[in-house]
Amino acid sequence: MPEYLDPPEHDAHDPHDALRLLSRSPHPYHHQNSDLLEPSDHIAYASSTSTTERLNAPPSAPFSSSREITPSSDSGTEADDEHFLKGLPAPRRLRKGLRGRNEVLSGTATPIPSPALLEEEGRRLSYNLKKEAHLSKRPHSTVDRDRRRKEIIRRSTELLIIAFLGLLLYSNTHVQPIFHRWKRDLFVWIGVSVLLVLLYPLRLILWTYYHRTPSRRIPISIPSSFDPAPLFYPPSVTVLVSLLLAADNEAILLPNIVLAICSLPHSLVPTISNVDSGCDPLHWALSCAPLLLGEGSWEPSITRTVAGAVNSFPAFISLETTTLLYPLHQNLCAVLQTLTTTSLLTAELQLLSISLINLLFLSSSPQVVILKSVLWVGGLDILVSCSQAIKWGISLARVPKWRFKRSAAPSKPTSSLFSSIMSWKRVRHDLFHAPVDSSSCSSCEAVDDPDDSGGLVSMSSRGSLRVKTMGDGADFVEIEGNLLPAGNEGHKLPSNVTEAKSGSTPLRRHTLPSVDNVPRKSHTHTPSGRRKRTASYSVRAFFSLTQEQATVRKWIYAVYVYVCIIGAIFLPIPIIGVTKVVTDEALHGHEPVGWALGYILGDLPRFRWEVVSHNLERWICLPSRPTDELGCPRSMGWVDRYRQLYLGQANTRLALSAYFTLVISIGLLIVFRLSPIYEVDTRRKVFHFMMVAMFLPSTYIDPAFAALALSIVLAVFLLLDLLRASQLPPLSKPLASFLAPYVDGRDLRGPVVISHIFLLIGCAIPLWLSLGSLPRTGTGCLEGWELPSRDVSMVSGVVCVGLGDAAASLIGRRYGQRKWLWGGGKSLEGSIAFALAVFAGLAVARLWLHIGGWPSTGNNADSWSTATQKMGVCAATASLTEAVLTGGNDNVIVPVVLWTCVKSLGV
């Protein structure tokens, strides 16, 4: 037996327990409801000793095995994510970070559960043990104290990172005047948050003394596994990002301060009503505190200073609307929770809701308006019109084929006079000794149908009853194989027994013996005594359909959903049709399809000739073709000059589209060739490198086009995943089959496959945020589609997710030997690789910005030595955030942290 499959030493005295460690399940055919579809990785963490042995152990001995319950993560620095064999103990390794030394290489990797699942298993195990042995009266074990100390260090590191980001932000010269003008509102947010956090332990103590009799004076202990991510990231990220964007538009700061208070965890706010209405009145009142206590918040307009001139502009969100942000945020979180169920963590839900609210009220550029139209208008249309049909389709797909009603048997032909006299069954019985009634089938009884009944009445309903006498005295009466005493008065035959078939002939007298009293078939328990799993009401409603009817019903649902999707996109109705909203708010009245044709093909001579000759200029917008005589600004770089004067803007976008298609084709070819050779994580990182190859060189060439492409691809991803999760034909099965080899533990948490969506969002968010803080140019139908300057922060998401995460995963999994102080799957080698990759990516981006000659934002004239120091600080901060983060997806939070560092330091 291999060394890593040997049972633990402390279990060697019990051979039964040692053998059970090597089995997938002690009773594979007697699973209870709770044993099905549950992650079994906690077997690797729990000790195989009995509960009594654990309780009799000394206090210093750990109550679990020597391996700690360390939270995992989606990030790439983990060295042992993919070799958790389900149901088997985790193999012992001398070094967890090294591959191939102390383990058998498996052909396919098994996804692991998310950090929340592992932490929940740890909490559940600890709670059960304490409940059984009353461990609250005993001193904590050494392992528990060590884990608590590591957890405190980890969460303190997260808090220090957020404070460091605040200091970097305050050092920015553009943010300092904004901070001073809005300091009272910011202090109100900080004061409310700190006050609620300090009152929380006091509330716990008071509640304990009021409802319980505590054994200690201060009945509070910090758990060994806790995650304050919902308290740290949604409020802090919201305020930090809004402060950076407020340099261009101060109107966004006040609503985001209100949203930061709205995103505080509900447990921090005392409840004044027992009615769960979704909105806490006290929390709502606290969210309005900046409106009442802040300075200048009641002014009708907000001023800003640009190049010495004072400009004023009206606030985008009125004060009346700002007071309603709390109920909007809470209800939006509830809807997102219903749609995604367990796919998103609490901090991710809060950040997603805040982002959507900002997108709804504060979008002004054409690219962001298009994104708002797709997500809000199209999303609400599909949610309202298709939600019920999608629910029915999912319920129908959950019904197994054998559960459907069997098709009605074809009617038997009328018997003739000859067949009534000479029955073929009788002839077969006399000549070949075949049974007269061969309709019974043993395989048919294996199906456990809830409609089946073991009673006499149900038996008569399934077939004709037959009464016969056995022998001369008619001692027994047989009803479909059940023998009942004929002379027993206690047994009353049902009335339909008299409807026995007149033509039936009794069998031979000397037949095989049968049981007198056959037990009645139970609807709730199996023959072995286990309780049957009852189907939900939504699924049970389809049991009356046949399989053919169910297939027709699925196609009806699918056609309805597809028609609703097409209608939501192309209906020319305001507020309902996506194209209508895009026409009115983003394209200045131009039709989207014609505008897109001119945007991509407008510089082709043949295309321009066809448009002009057929008088289609009102539909298709042709871009202007500048010449040297029109004059171009001298600050324009040589790449931008060549794009506008020689190649053409539309031709540039057409070339970029062809380049994107080529990179995607090559990447998919590589992934398909690597599938039978490399593990899942290595194949997944190919998609990360594809994002780098596509957007790192092209974002500076045409940032607006890159942002538009990412918005459209995000909408397509969300729509395809909706169709996959709905399980409606014909696209759901091919999509599920394509995505199945590339999913990880987070994708298995709920119905949404979030890996590719978060990869795209992580690359796109820094670009969208950068475009929100840059001025716009453009003429005619392309007004607002040109940017006169560029910024390194545009590509920070691509650098972080595409280079940093991929390098950390590839290096950390193979060479990661040293873990961080707080434990977990993150290795120091992977974090160093992350920092070096991010630093190299930022250096390449800054070099490409200078080679292309694009003007930088703020006329940044830092030397390379100063820029190197700043890029090192940004890379180290992002790497440390990625190593310490557990309560959110690192593909979303870490790019935002890196964008904040790059933007604050002005790299």
N, C-alpha and C positions, 0 to 999 in steps of 0.2 A: 504494500500500500504506500502511496506517496506520502512524504513527510507532512505536507500541508493538510492532508485529510485525516491525520491521526487525531483521535479525540483528546481533549485537554487532560492534563496530568491529574487534576483533582477529580476527574470523573472515571479514572481507570478502575476504581473499586466497584463500579456498577456497570456490568457489561450490557445490561438492557438499555441504559441511558446512552452508552457509547454507540450501540447499534442504531438507536433512534436518531442520533445526530447525522448518520449517513443516509437516512431515508428522507425522501421528499415529504412524506406525510405518514404518520403512524397508521392511519386508516384512510386510504385513498378513496374509498367508495362510501364513506360516511361523513361527508362534509356537512357542517351546519351552514346557516346563512352567512354568519360572520366570517366563515373560513373562505368564502369564495370571493374572487376578484379583489383580494386585499394584498398589499405589498408584504412579501415575506422576508424582506431583508432584515427585519429586526431579529430574526433567528441568529444572525451572525453576531449580534451584539449581546443578546441575552445569554446568560450562563445556562448550561444544561443541568445544573444541580437542582434539586427539588427546593420547594419553598421552605420546607422545614430546615434544610441544611443552611440556607441563606440566613434564616432567622437565628440559628444557633451559632453563626459565625461571630467572631469577636468584632467590636465596633470598628476597629481599624481596617478590617478586611472589606474589600469592595463587595457590593451586593450584585455586581455583574462581573462579567469576565474582564480580563485584563485590558481588553480593547475598549477604548472610550467610545461613547456615543457622540461623535463629532458631526456637526451639521455639514452637509454637502452643499454643493452649489452648481450652477450651470456654467461657471466660468471655466476657462481653459487651464488654469494652473493646477488643477487636481490631477493626482497621479494615479488614482484607482477608481475612476468613476464607472467604468464600463464592464468590470469583471465581477460584479455581484451576481452570483448564480442564484436564481430564485429558489428559495426553499432550502438551500444548502448552506452550511456554515462558511463563513468567509475564510479563504485559505490564509495560512500564516506566511508572512514574508519577512525576511530580514530587513529589507528596505522596501517600504511601500511604493516609493517613487520609481523603482527600476522595473522594467518590463522584461519578462521572459526568463528570470532567474529562478523564482520560487513559485511559478504557477504554470499551469498547462495552458497554452495558447488556444483560445476558442475560436471557432470559425466566425461566429457572429457575436457581437457584443450585446449585452443585456442592458437596457436603460435602467438607471437608478432612480429612486424617488427623489422628489424635490427636497430642499432644506427644510421646508415646513413639515413634510411628512416625517423625516428623520427626527426632527426636534419633537414632534408630537408623539412619536413612538417612545422617545426618551422620557418625555413628561408622563406618558401613560404608564410606563413600566415603573418609574419612580413612585408615582402616586399609588399604584396598586400595592407595591411592596410596603410602603409606609402605612397604607390602610390596613393591611393584614397584620403587621408586626408592631403597630403603634410606634413607629420609629420616631415620631415627633418627641417622644420622651427620652430618646437616646441621643447622644452627641453625634454630630455629622461625621461621616467617614472621611478619611484622608482624600480619597478620590473625589468625593463630592465637594469638599472644600477647594481642592485644586481646580476642579472644573469651574467652580464659581469665581475663583480668582482670575482664571483665564478669560472668562466671559466678561467680567468687569473691565479688564484691560482692553478687551476687544471693543466694547461699547464706548469706553472712554476715548479710544483712538478714533472712532467714528465722530464723536463730538468734537474732538480737537481738529479733525479735518474740516468740519463745517465752520468752526471758528477761524481756522486759517484761511478758508475761502472768503470769509467776511473781511478779514484784514487785507487780503489781496484786492478785494473789490473797493475797499475804502482808499487804498493807495492810488486808484485810478483817478486821474485829474478830471475826467469828464463826469465821474460819479460823485465826487466830493461836494460840489454845489447842490446837486440833487438831494444828497443825504442831509445836508444842512437845512434845505427848504422843507423836507418831509420828516425831520427827525422826530417830531412829536407823534406823528402817525406810526412811525417805526417803533418808538418806545412804547406806544400803546400795545402793539402786537407782542413785543418782547415781554412787557409786564403781564399781560393776560396769560401768555404761555407759561412763564415762570411761576406765576401765582397758582395756576391750576396744577402744575407739577408738584409744587411744595405742599399744596393742600391734599393731594391724593393719599399719601401715607397717613396723614392725620385723619382723614375720612375712614381709612381702613381700620385704624385703631379704635375709633369711636364705634364703628359698626361692630367690631369684634367684642368690645365690652358691653355693647347693648344687646347683642343677640347670642353671645357665647360666654363661656367662662375660660378665659385664656390661662394657660399654665405659665406664661412668661409675662414680665412687666410690659415689654414691647413685643407684641405678637406679630412681628413682621420679619420675614427673611427673604433675601434676594434669591430667586430660584437659580439653579445651576444652569438653566438654559432659558434665556429670554431674548426677545428681539424688539428693540425700541425703534425699528425702522419707520413705522407709521407716525411716530412722534418726531423723528429727525428730518426725514427727506421731503415729504410733501410740503410742509410749511417753509423750510429753509430754501429748498430749490426754487419754489415759487417766488419768494421775495428776492433772492439773489439774481435770478434771471430777469425779473421785472426791473430791478435797479439798473442793470446793464442796458436794457432796451429803453429805459426812460430817458437816456441821453438824447434820443431822437424824438420821443413822444412821452411826456410825463403823465399823460392821461391814463396810462395803463398801470400806474403804480398803486393808486388807491384801490381799485377793484381787486388787485392781487393781494394786497394786505388783508382785505376782507376775506378772500378765499383762503389765505393762509390760516386765519383763525377758524374758518369753516372746516378745514381739513384736520384739525386736532382730533385725537381719538375720543370717542364718545365716553369712554370710561373715566376720562379726566374731569368731565363736566358733571356736577351733581344734578341728578334728575329731580324735578319738582312735580312730576306727574307720572302716574303708573300706566297711563294709556300710551301704548306704543303706536304713535301716529307717524313715525318716520322723521319728525322734526322736533327737537327739544327746544322749548321756549327760551330757556336760559342760554343755551348755546346760540340761538338766533339773536338774542339780545347782546351777547358778547361780540358776535360778529359785526354788529353795528356800532361798537364802541369807537373805532377810528372815525366814523362819521360824526360822532358827537364830541369827541375829545381832541380830534386832530385840528391842526391850524390850516386855514385856507381851503378846507375841503368844501365849504359852501360857496366858493367863488364860481361864477358861471363859466370862467375860462381860466386856463393855466398858461403861464408865460414861460418862455425859454429864451436863452441867449445864444445866438449863432453868429460868430464872427463879429461880435460887438453890437449887433442889431437885435433888438428885442422883438420877438414875434409872438403873437397870441393865437391860440387855436381852441375851439370848443372841445370839451371832454367828450369821449366817445360813448361813455356809459353815464347815463343820468343818475342822480342820487336816488331817485325812486327805484330804478332798476338795481342799483347797488344793494339796496336793502333787501331785495328779493334773491340775492345770490345764494344765500344759505339754503332755502328750500329747493332751489334749482339744483344746487350741488348734491344735496342729499338724495333727491329723487333720481338724478342722473346716475349716481353711484348705485342705487338700487336696481335700475334698469340694466346697467352694465354688469352687475353681479348676477342678475337673472340670465343674461345672455352668455356670459363666460363661465358661470358657476365657479369651479375651483381652479380654473386655468390661470387666474391672476391673483396675486397676493394683495393684501390690504393697501400697502403703500403704492403699488402699481395702479390699483383702482382709483385711489385719490388723485394721483398725478394725471391719469388719463382723463378723469372728469374735469380737473382744472384746465388741462390743455384744450379740451373741447369747448369749454365755456369761453376761454380767451379767443379761440378760433371763431366762435359765434359772434361775439360782440366787437372784437378789436381787429378783425381782418380788413385790410384796405388795399394791399397790392393785388394785382391780377392773379398771381400764382396762388396766394393764400385764399383768395375768394373762390377760385376753382376748387381748392381742397375743401373749403367749407361747404360748397355746394354738393360735392360728392359725398362727404361724410354726414352732413346734417340733413340736407334735402333728400338725397337718395337713401340714406340710412333710415330716416323716419318713414319714408314711403314704403320701403320693404318691410320694416318692422310692423307697421299698421296693417298693411294689406296681406302679408304672407306669413305672419307669425303663426296663425292657427293652422294653416295648411302645412307648414313645416313641422309643427308639433305632431300633427296626424301622420305625416310621412315618417317621422322618427319612431313613433309608436308602432306603426305598421311594420317597419323594418325590424323591430325587436321581437316580433312574433315568429317563432320557428315554423318551418313548413309543416311539421307533423301536427301542429296545433290547429291548423285550419280545418274547417269542416270538409269532410270527404265529399267528393262529387257524387250525385245521386246515380245509383246503378241503373242501367237501361232496363226498361220494362220487359218482363218475360213474355214471350209469345203465348197466345192462348193454346192450351193443350187440346189436341184432337182426341177422337174416340179411341184410336189405336194406342196413343201414348198414355191415355188414362188406364187402359187395360194392361198394357205391357210397358211398365215404367222402366226406363233405361237404368235408373239407379237400382231398381229391384233386380234387373238382369245382371248388372255388375256385381251385386251383392251375392246372388246365387252362384255365379260362375267363378268370380275371382275373389270372393270373400272380402270385398271392399265395403267400407261403412256406408250406410244408407245416406246419412247426412254428413257431407264433407265440407260444409260451409265454414266450420270452425277452423281457425288458424292460430297456432301458438304464437306466431310473431305478432298477430294483431293485439294480443293481450299485453304485449310489452309496452305499448304506448299508454301513458297515464293521462287519460282525458278527463277533465273535470266534469264533462257532461255524462260520462259513464256512471252507471249506478249499479250497485250490487243487489238491489231489491228485486222482488218478484215482479213488480209492476214494470220496472224498466226492462226486465228480461222479456216480458211478453211484448213490449213495444219494439224490441229489436228483431224478433222472429216469432213464428207461430209456436204456440204451446202444444205440447204433445203429452197426452195422458196414456199410460200403459200399465198393465198389470204384470207382475213378475210371479210366475207360477200359477197354481190353481187358486190359491186363497186370496189373491190380490192384496198381498201384504204391504206393498209400497206403491207410491205414485211418483213418477218421475216428471219433473218440470225442467226441461232444458238441462238435463244432467244433474239436477238436485233431487235426491231421493228423500221423500217425506213419508212417514208411516201413515198408512191409509186409515187405520182404525183409531188413531189418536185424536181425540176430540179437541185437544188443545191447539192443534194446528188447523187453522181455517184456510181453505184454499181461496184464492181470489176469484172474483166473479168471472174473470175472463178466461179461467181455465176451461170453462165449458165451451169456449170457442176454439177448441183444439181442431187440428186438421183431420177431416174425416177420412181422407185417403191414406193416412199414415198407417204403417203396419208395425206392430211391436217387434222388437229385436228378439234374438234368440234368448232362451231362458237362461242358459249357462254362459254368462258374460263375465268380464273382469269386475272385481268388486269395486265399489265406489264409496265415497265418504257420505255418511248420513246427513250431517249438518255442515254445509259449506259456509265459512264465515263471510259476512257481508263486506263488500268492497268499501273502504273508507275514502271519503273525499279529502280528508285533512292529513292522513298519515299513510306512509308507504307500508308494504307488507313487513318490512324490517322494523317498523316502529318509529321511523324518523318522520318529523313533521314536514309536509310538502311545502315548497316555496310557492306562495300565492302570487299570481301576477297582479300588477296594478290595474286599476279600473280603466286607464287609458288604453292599455294593451288588451285587456279582456274584452273590450268592445268589438274587437276585430276577429274574435274566435268563430263567430257565426259565418264568416266569409269562406268561400272556397279559395284554393290557391290561384285559380284563374281570375276570380273576382278581385283578389288582393292585388294581383299584377296590374289589372286594369285601373284599380283605384290609385296605385302608385303613379301610373302615367298621367292620370287626371290631375293629381296634385302637382306633378312635375311641370306639366304644361301650364297650369295656372300660375305657378311661381315664375316660370320663364316669361310669361306674358306680362306679369306685374313688374318684373325687372326691366323689360323693354319699355313698358309704359312709363315707369319712373324716370327713365333716362330721356326719352324722346317726346313725351307729351308736352305740347306747347301751352302749358297752363302755368301761370305765375305761382310761385311758392311750392309747386308740386313737381314740375318737370325740371330735371337737372340742367338740360340744355337751355331752357328758357331763363333760368336764374343766371347761368353763366353768360348768356347773351346780354342780359340787362345790367349786370353788376360788374362783370370782368372784361368784356370785350366791347363795351361802348355801343351796343346795338348790333354788332356783326354776328351773323349766324356761325355757330361753332365749327361745323363741318367745313364750310367754305373758308373760314378763317384758318383752320388747321391746314388745309391744302395749300393756301398761300404762304403760311408760316414755314412749311417744309419744302415745298416745290416752287416757291415764288420766283426763284432766280434762274430756273431752267428756261432757256430761250424758247424751246418748242412749247412748253407749258404756257408761258406768257403769251405767245402768239395765239394759241388756241383760246385762251381766256378773252383776249382782246377781240379776236375775230368773231367769237360767238356772243359778244356783249355780256360777259359774265362778271364784269368788274364789280357790280353791286353785290354779288354773292361771294366771290373769291377776292380777298384783299391781297393785292400784289405789293410787296415792299418796294420802297424807293431804292434806286441804284445810284449811290453817291459816286461822284467823280472827283478828281483832283481840283477842279475848278470850284466846287462847292466849299472846299476847305474843310480840314479836319483839325481838331485840337492838337497842339504840339505835344501835349502830355500823353497822348495815346501811344501805347507800346507798339512794337513792330508786329506782334502777333495780331493784335486788334486791328491795326492798320491794314494788314494783309487780308484779314477776314472781311472787312467792310469795303475795301477799295478794289480788290482783285478777285477773291474767291466768292464773296457775297454772303450775307448773313444766312439766307435760306439754304444755300449750298453747304455752308458750314454745319448747319443743323442736320442736313441730309447725310453728310459725311459722318457726323457723330452717331447718327442712328445706325448707319452701316457698321461703324466700329463697335457699337454696343452689341449688335447682333453677332458679329464675328467673335467677340470675347465670350458671349454666352454660349455659342455653339462649341467653341474649343473647350470651355469649362465643362459643359455637359459631357462631351466626349471623354475628357479625362476622368470625370467622376464614374462614368459607366465602365471604363477600363480598369479603374481601381476597385470597383465593387467586390470582385471575388478575391482580392488580395489583401487590402488594408481594412482596418476596423472602421467603425462608423464615424468616430470623431475625426479621423484623418480625412475621410471623404467630405465631411461637413466643412472643413476648413478650406476646401477648394472654392466654395461659394464665397468665403471671406476674401480670398485673393482675387476672385472675379470682381467684387465690388471695388477693390483697390485699383485694379487694372482699368476699370471703366471710368471711375469718377475722380481719381486723383489727378490725372492729366487734363480731363475735360471740364472740370468745374470752373476753372479760371477762364477757359475759352468762352463759355456761355453759361453763366450761373443761373440765369432765369430758365433756360431750357433744361438744365440738369434738375432744378427744383420741380419743374412741371413734369418731367419724366418720372421722378420719384413719387410725385403725388398720384399720377395715373397708375403706376405699378402698384402702389399701396392699395388703391381702390380695387384693382383687379385681384390682388392677393386676398383681400377681405371677402370679395364676392365669391371667389373660387372656394375659399374655406367654408363659406356659408353653404354652398352647394354640396361640399364634401360632408359636412356635419349633418346636413338635412337627410342624407342617404337616399336622395331621389335620383332616379335614372335620368339620363344615361351617363352623367359625368361623375357621380359620387364614387363609384367603385374604381374607375381609372385614376382619379385623383388620390384616393386613399392608397392604392397600390404604389403610386409613384412616390408618395411621401413616407410610406412605411419604413423604408430602409434608413431614413435620415432623422427619425425622431429621437428625442432624449427623454429624460425623466420628467421634465417640466411639461412636455407635450402630452404625457400620459395622465396628468392631473385632472384634466377636464376635456370638454369637447373641442376646444380650439387648439390647433397646432400653431404655437406661437413662435417657434424658432425662426422661421424665415421672415415672419412679420416683424419681430423685434430686431432682426438683423437689418432689415430695410429701414425701420424707424430710427435705429441707432445711427445709421449713416446719414439720414435725412434731417433729423432734428437740428443739428448744428448749422446746416446750410439754411434751413428755414428761419432759424433765429438770426443768423447773420444778415439775411436779406431783409429782415424786419427792421434792422438798424442802419441800413445803407440807403443813400438817395437813389432816385430813379430818373431815367431819361427815356427818350423815344418820341417818335412823331407818328401821327396818323393812327392807323389801326394797331401799331406796335407801341403805343404810349404806355410807359411803365414797364417795358420789357427789356430795357438796356440799363446797365449799371456802369457808371464812369470809373469806379474804383473796385478793388478787390481786397480780400482779407484772408489771412492764414487760418482764422477760425472757421472759415467755410468748410475746410476739409478735415477738421478735427474729428468728426464722427467717423469718416472713412479710415483715418489713421488709427483711431482707437479700436474700432471694431474689426477692421480688415487686417491690420498689421499687429496691433498689440495683443488682442485676444487670441489670434491664431498662433502667434509666436509663443505666448504663455502656455497654450495647450500643448503644442508640439514639443516644446522643450521641457515643460514641467512633467508631462506624463512619462517621458523617457529618461530624463536625467534628474528629476526632482528627488532629492534625498533628505533635505533639511526642511522641516516644517516651521511655520511661524509660531510665535510664543503661545498664541491662543489655540493652537491645534487646527483641526480641520483638514481638508484635502489640499489646501493651498501650500505650495512649496516656495522657498526663497528663490530657487533657480527659475521657476516660472515667472515670479514677479520681476526678477531682474531682466529676464527676456522681454517681458511686457514693457518695462521702462525703456530698454534700449531700442525696441522696435518703434515705440511712440516717438522717441527722440529722433530716430532716423527719419521717420515719416514727416515730422514737423520740419526738419532740416531740408529735406527734399522739396517740401511744399514751399518753404521760404526761398529756396534757390530757384525753383521754377517761377515763382512770382517775380524775382529780379531778372531772370533771363528773358521772360516774356515782356518785360517792360511795362507791366500794368501799374498804375498808381495805387499806392497802398493807402488804407484808411488812416487818417490822422497824420499823414506825411511822416510815417515812422522812419527815422534815420538812425536807428541803433546800429552799432557796429556788430560784427559777427561774434566778437567775444561776449558782448552784453546779451545778444540774442541767444547765444549758446547757454548762458547761465539761466535765462528765462525759460528756454525750452527744457533744460534739465529739471527745473522746479516743476514745470507742468507735467513732465513725464513721471517724475517721482510721486507727485500727488495723485495722479490717475492710477498708478500702479498700486499705491497703498490703499486707495479706495476700492480697487478691484479685489485686493487681498482680504479686506476686512468686511466687505459687503455680504450680507446674507438675506436681508429682508426685501430685496428687489432684484430685478433682472439687471445684470451688469452691462448688458448690451444697450440699455437705455439710460441708466443713471450715470455710469462712468463716462460716456461721451458728453453728457451735459456738464459734468464736473470738469472735464478737460476743456470744453468750450469756455466755461467760466474762467478758468485759469488763463487760457490763451487770450481771451478778450480783456481780462482785467490787466494783465501785464503788457498788453499791446505787442505781442510777438509779431 
